[in-house]
Amino acid sequence: MPIVTATRRLRFNAAHRIHNPALSDAENTRLFGKCNNPNWHGHNYTLEVSVTGEVDSITGYVMDLGQLRGIVEREVIDQMDHRNLNLEVEILRGINPTAENIVVACWNAIAPHVAPATLSKLRLWETENNYVEYAGH
């Protein structure tokens, strides 16, 4: 059977502060600028979730994208949407919530649930101009 990649796009809104508690306030400000605002700042995130696998001979799907949506909503969106990523999100507990760290945490939350497909790539848009990608390595 052919190997195909299917992608679902989901959105969430969240606040965060990029801050390393091991550094001084001055160093945090120098490194992270306005993203270190002690009163937080927010983003309208877009998460693109790609799964790869054989096309099922019965359904014609790699994976039902409605099922994928449900997994991502349960494991990521419901945890992060309209939350403070520094304070309220268990999968980010103790992690500086940069886009890079967020996308890795999303991967770890989603990957175990998509079999028999395989999670092949996540793309997290933080702004309309900035995104990060993660492919599990």
N, C-alpha and C positions, 0 to 999 in steps of 0.2 A: 504493500500500500504506500501511497505517497506520504511524505513527511511535510507537514504544513505548519506555519505559525499563525495563530489567531490572536488578536489584540482587543482588549476592552479598555475604555477610558472611563475613569471615575474622578470625581472632584470632592474636595473637602476644604474647609477654611479653618485656620488655626493660628494661634499666637505663639511666639517664642522669644527667647533672648539667647543670642549666641554669647556664651560666657564660660570661661574656664576658671573654676574657683581656685586652682593652683597658682593663678597669676594675680598680680596686683590689679586694682581698678584701672590704673593708668595704662598698664600693659594691655588689658582687655580692650580698653577704648582705642588704643593705638592699633591693635590687630583687627578688631571687628567693627570699629566706627559706629555708625548709627544702628547696626544690628545688635549692638551691646546695650541699647537703651534699657535702663533699669525698670522702666514702666512697660516693657514688652513692645512688640510690633507684630503685625499679622500678614498673612499671605493667603491668596486664593490658589491652593495647590491643585494641580491636575496630575493624576497617577495613571500611566499607561501600563497595563499588565499584559504581557505576551506569554502565551503557552505554545509549546511545540509538541507534535506527536503525529502518529499515524491517523489518517482519516478513517473513522469508523465505517465499516462497510454497511451497517444498518442505518445509522443516523446521518452519515455524511459529515459529521463534526469531528474536529480534533477534541473539542470539549464544548459542551453547551455553554454559550457565553452568558446566559442567564444564571446558570449555576456558578460560573466564575464570578459574576457580579455579586452573588450572594456570599461567596467565600470572602471576597475582598471587603465587602461591606461589614461582615461580621468580624473579621480578623484585623482590619485596619481602619476603615472609614468610621465605623461606630465608636472606635476607641479615640480617634483624633479629631473628628469634626467638631468645630466650635469649642475646642479645648485649648488649654495652655500646655504646650508640648513639654515644657520644663517641669511642670507640677502635676499634671493629671494623667499622663499616658504611661501605663505600666511598661509597655515594650520599649520605652525610651528612658526608663528610670536610671538616673546616674550617667546619662549619655548627653553630651553637648549636641543639641538638636540642629546641627547643620543639615543642609539638604543631603549631603553625602551619608551622614549617619542615619537620617530618616529613611532613605531608600534601602539601606542595608537592613534596618529593623523591619521594614515592610517585607522584604524578601524572606527573612527568617520566619515571619508570621504567616505568609501565604504559601510558600513552597511545599510544606508537608501535606497540603490539602488538595492539590490539583491532579493527583494521579488518576488515571494512567498517563495523562499528559505530563509534561515537564515544564516548570516555570523556566522560561528562557531569557527574559529581559524585563526589567522595570525601567521606566523613564518617569522621573518626577520633575514636573515643571513647578518651579517656585515663583517665577514671574513669567511674563510673556516672552522674555528674552533669555532666561536662564533655566537650564535643566541639567539634571545629572542622570546617568544611566548606570545600571548594575546588572551584571549577567552571572552573578553567583560565584565569582572568583576574584 
